[in-house]
Amino acid sequence: MAHSSSFRVRAGLAALGLLAVAAAQAASLNEPMAPEEFSACVQQLAGQTDLAGRPLARADFERIAGTAQYDDRVRQSLLVTTTEPTFWWDELAATTDEDRVEAGRAVLARSAPTLDRIEAQFGVPREIVIAIYGIETNFGPAQGKIPVLNAALSLACLRPCPETATARGSCSARERAFAAVRVVRDKRVPTEGWQGSWAGAFGRTQFEPDSFEQLAVDFDGDGIPDIIHSEPDAWATAANHLKQRGGWTMGAPVYIEVAIPPEQRAEFAATGKSIRLSDRAKPLSQWNAAGWRALAGDGTSQPLQVAGDPEAYPFLPVGLPGPAFLVTRNFDTLLRYNRSERYVMEVALLARKMAGGHDFVTPWPTDDPGLTRAQVHELQAWLVQKGYTEIVPDGVMGRRTRDAIEKERAAKGLPPGRRVGQRTVRLLMQPS
């Protein structure tokens, strides 16, 4: 469930549980893995097939994995997290912009009968399912361009398991590689052209091979769970994930933006990290009794009242000042789909906007908010005109775009940096 933007890189790392070690191990990623190193690693993995979470014969592994090739795009993607820090206000501005909201509403309208059936069978709102579809692959076309078998094996070799991972299925990177081999062995995907992200996720809703094995659904009735070509299968598989792993509470919001009582605000001051207090979960009625209030779209405060009085706990992405939320079990369920808090809020916000809801009320603590994809595209076209012909105007703030921004900021006498927002892009693009 990850691909080429800087957010997808970070989200992919989070899904692997690797963020804590990424910086410490960065030195090992400074050079591409030599062919002989990769071959030796594949052989080492072959000797560990008895540790696979599901049965996998060594002979099958050697036969299929022997066709794989090291892909250095995996290493390059792992490195991006240490060189391209991103901000909440950049990512949400791009991933939940009006273009994506309108595209999502069009999908909801054209596929209403199918989504009715998925919602009824799995108990997950259609807006959440289609928001996942939009965030993961931009409603289908951005499924990734790296052979999945190559990606899964390259990742397992670049991030080897600790020696203590001796239980079956105990190492996620290794298990992903084993699952990719099993998926090929069992002919569950096309042998040719099976492509996905650098982290080995594939299909319209970006499933990792091991999750695909366990949760794939044939919803269109053709006998094949096909998340690559079939929208109904991909949507139902995503809904099945949310139902089976954590459980979805129909009718409960993912988040409620709140106003925290003044006398309690000091506890939530910004620390440079998000504040997520899952051990403080209690019914919304108790938060209401403690003086917490929901924020309406016009900024007024209202009592915290939701049918069923679900439990919720505080989540502040950047601390105060900044948006504050109470999040429910549905937040945790989405977090099991992709272990990134930003990803969860992207999906939840996009779903709310598609359903006619509003953006966050509280502003982010910045004087330079993020750009929409259309604005990034405009910036990229300007950079191409300036001579940066290696840039493809695609609306994605990738490494080459950031390289050019860094040079143009220096040329304009702006403070050093590889980012622009609503304020700095005007400074960057104004005539000299």
N, C-alpha and C positions, 0 to 999 in steps of 0.2 A: 504494500500500500504506500508506495513512495515513488517519485520520479524526479525530473531533472531540476526543478527550481530549488533554491536554497532551503525553502521550507520543507520540500519533499525529502531533501537529504536529511535534515534534522529529524523529521518525523520517522523516516526509515530507520535511523539510528535508534530513536526512542523505541520503535517497535521491536528492535533487537535487544534492548536493554543495554546499549553500548555507550550511551552518552557519558557516563561516569569515567570510562576508560579511554575515550577517544583522544583527549589531549595527552594523556600519559603515554599512549602508544603511537602518537603521531609520527615519531621518528622512524618507526618501522615502515611507514608508508611513503617515505621520501623518494623511493625508487620503484619502478615497476618490478613485479615479480618475474624472475627469469624463468624461461620455459622448463628448465630442469627442476627448479624449485616447485613449480606448479605440478609437474608430473609426480614428484616425490610426495607432495601433499595429497594428491589424489590417491596414490598407493597407500598412504597412511590412513586415509579415510576408508579405503577398502578393507583395511584390517580392523575397522571399528564397526562394521555393519551389524555386529551382534548387539550394539548399543542403540540401534534404530528403534524409534517408538513403535513402528509397525514392521512386520517381517520384511526383510530385504536380504536376499542371498548375495554373498560376496561376488559370485560369478555374474549375476545380473548387474551389480554395481559396476564392476570392472568393464563389462561389455558396453554399457551405456555411457558411463562417465568417461570412458576412454575416448569418446568422440568429442568431448568438451574441450574448449580452448579458454585460456586465461583472457579476461577482458579488462584492460586497464582503466576503462571508464568507471569501474567499481571503486578502484583505489582513488581516483580523482574525486569521485563523489563523496567518499569518506573524508577526504581532506577539506572539503568545502566548509564544513562546520567550524573549523578553526580559523578560517580566513574571511568568511562572509557573515558576520553577525546580522541578525534581522530583528525587526521590531514588530510588536503586535499591530501597531497602526499601519504599517506597510502591508503586512500579509492580509489582514482582514479587508483593507481597502481594495486590494486586487482580487481576492478570491470571492468576495461577496458583492462585487460591483453590480450596477444596474443591468449591464449586458448579460451577466450570468443569471441574475434574477429573472429577466424576461425569457431567456432561453429555457430555464427550468420550468417556468409557467407554461411554456409551449409544450414541453414534454408531458407535464401533468395533464394538459388538456387533450392531447392526441392519444394518450394511453390510459384514459380514465378507467375503462372497464377492467383492464389487466391489473391496474393498481388497486382497484376496488377489491379484487380477489386476493391480492397479496396482503393488503391491509387486514382483510377478514381472516385469512389463514394464519398469519404470523403475529398480528396484533402490534404492528409497527406503523406509524403514520407514513403516508406516501411522501409527504414533503421531506421527511428525514431520509428515506431511501433515495429519492431523486437528488437531494443535496449531496449525499455521498457520491452519487454518480457524477454530479457536476464538479465537486472538488477533486475527485480522484482522476477523472479522465476528460474533463470538460464535456461531459455527456457523450462520451464514446471514442472520439478520434485520438486522444492522447494516451494510448495504452502502453507506450514505451517501445524502444527500438533495440533493446539488448536481448540476445537469446537467453531465455530463462535458465536453461541448464548451465550455460557459461557463467551467468551472474551468480547463481546459487553456489556453484563450486568455487568461483573466484572469491566470493565473500567468505565462505567457510575457510579458505586458505589464508586470506588476509587477516581474518579475525579468528585464529584457532581457539579451540575450546580449552579451558583450564584443565589441568591434570585431574582435578577433583570431580570433573563431570563424567562419572562412571556409571550412572544410572541410565536406564533406557529412556531415550528422548530428553535427556537432561540438558542438552546444549542446543539452543535455538538455531544457531547458524549451521551446525552440523546436521540437525534434523531437517532443516530446510533443504539442504543439498540432498539428503537421502530421499526426502519426499519428492523432489524434482525428478530424481531417477525413477522412483516408483510410478509417478504419473506418466512418464514416457513408457515404462515397462508395461503398464496396464492400458496403454493406448487411449488415455483419457483426453489427450490434446493432440493436435496435428503434429506429426513428426517434423515437418518443415515449417518454418516461419513462426515457431512458438516464441514470441517476444514479449518483453515486459520491462520493468524498471531495473535500475542498477541493483536494487535490493531483492530482486527475484519475484516481485509481485506482478501479476498479470491479469488481463481481462478488463471488462468495462468497469468493474468495481474493485479492481486491484487486490486480488487474493494471493497470499503466499501459498506455495504448493501444499504445505501441510494442512493449512486451514481449508483449502479447496478440497483435499481428500476427505476431510471430515464433514464438511458442511454444504458442499455443492448440491444444488437443487435443479431437477429437470422440471421447469414450470410450464414450458410450452408444449410438453407432451410428445416430443419426438424421440424420447428414449435416451437422450444424451444431455447430461448437465453441461451446457456450453456457455461459459461466462464471457467468452471472447466475441462470439457473433450474435448471441441471443440476448436481447435486452430483458425479456421476462425471466430467463434463467439467472442473469446477473443480478437483477433487482431482488428476486426471491432468495438468492443465495446471501445477499447482504442482509435482508430481513431475517433470514434464518440465523445468521451470526448474532444479530442483536437479540433474538429470542433465546437462543441456546446458551450464549455466553454472557451471563449477567441478568438476563431477563429485562424486558421492556415494560414499563408501566404506562399503559395507554391512558391518555388524559392528563398525565403529569408533564409539566414543562421540563426541558433540560435545565433551564436557568430562569431566574427572576432577577432583574436588575433592582438593586435596593439602595435605600438611603440608610446609613448606619447612624444611630443616635450620637450626637456630638460627644457625650461623655465616654463613649466606647471607641471612638475613632483612633485614639493614640495607639491602640494595640495593632492597628492595621497599617501603620506608616510604611512607606516604601523601604524595602531592604535590598533591592536589586534582583530579587527573585519573586516568583509568584507565591501567593499565600493560599494554600488549600488545606483546610482543616477538616478532613474527613472524619476525624474522631469526635467532632462536635455535632454530629447529625442529630436533629430532633425535629419534631413536627413543626410545620410552618406556624401553627397557632402559638407555639411557645416563643418563636422568634418575634411574632407580632406582639405578644405580651411583654417582651423585653424592649419594645420600642422600635424594632426594625420595620421599615415600610417599603412597599413596592413603588417603583418609579414608573409613572405612566409616560406615554410618548410626549406629552407636553411638559414633562418635568415635574408635575405635581405628584405628591406622595399619596398612596392609598393603602388600606389595610391589606395584609398578606392573607388572601383567602383563595384556596384552590380546592376543588372537590376531592374528597378523600383525605385531606390534610396530610399530604406526603411529607416524609422527612427530608430535610435539606441541611446543607452545611455551607459555611462561608468559602468563597473563592474570589480572590482579587488578583487578576493577572499581573499587575505591576504595583500593587499596594496603593495607598492613598498619598497624593490625589490621583484619581483614576477610577474607572468603573469598578463597582463592587457588585457581587452576585451571591445569591443563595442557589446552590445547585443540588439536583436530586439524584436518585439512583440512576436515572437515565443518562446523566453525565458520565457516571462510572461505566455504564454499559457501552457507551460510545468510546470511552477510553480503552476498553478491551478490543475494540475494532482497530484503533490506532493509538498507541500510547503517547500521545502528544496533546497537551492541554489546548494548544492553539488549534490543532485539527478539530477537536471536539467543538470548540466555540465557532470555528468556521462553519462546520456542518449545521450547528444549531442556529446560528444567525442567518445563514442562507435559507434554511428551511422556514424560519420565521418570516423573512422578507418575501419568500415565494407565496406564503399564506396571507400576505397583506399586512404583516406586522412591521414594526419600526426598528430602526437601528438603535444602538446603544444611546442612551440619553447623556450620560456623563462623558465629557470629552477626555481624550487621552492627554497625559501630561507632556504635551509637546507643542511648539509653535510651528511645526513643520509636518503636518499630517501626510499620510501616505498617498500614493498615486493609484488611480484605477488602471486597469489593463489598457484602456484606450489612451490614457495619458502616457503610459510607458511606451506604447506603440508610437505615439507622436514624438516622444523624446528620441526613440531609436531611429526613426526616419530622419530627424534632424541630425543625429550623429552620423548617419550614413552620408548625408549631404556634406558633412564636415570632413569626410574622407575615411571614416571608419567602415570600410566596405565589408569587413568580415562579420559585421553585425547583421542579423536577420530580424527585421521588425516583426516580432511575434507577441509583444505585450508581456514578455517574461523577463524579469530583471536578472539575467544570467551573468556569468563571469565576464564575458566580453563586453557587455554593456557597462558593467561596473568598472572594468579597466578603462573604458573610454571616459566615463564620468570622472574618474580620478584624474585623468590627464586634463580634461576640460575645466575642472575645478581649479587646478593649478594655473592653467592659462588665464582664467578669469580673476585670479587673485583671491579666490574663496579659500576658507580653511581646508586643510587636507581632509580627504574622505572619499568613499566609494559609493555614497548614497545621495539621493536627492528626494525631497518631498514637495508638497504644494508650494512652499515658499522658495526653496532653493532651486527648483527647476526653472522658475521664472528668472531668477538671477543668472542661472547658467545659460539660458537660451536667449537672453536679451542681447540685442546687437551691441557689439563692442564700440 
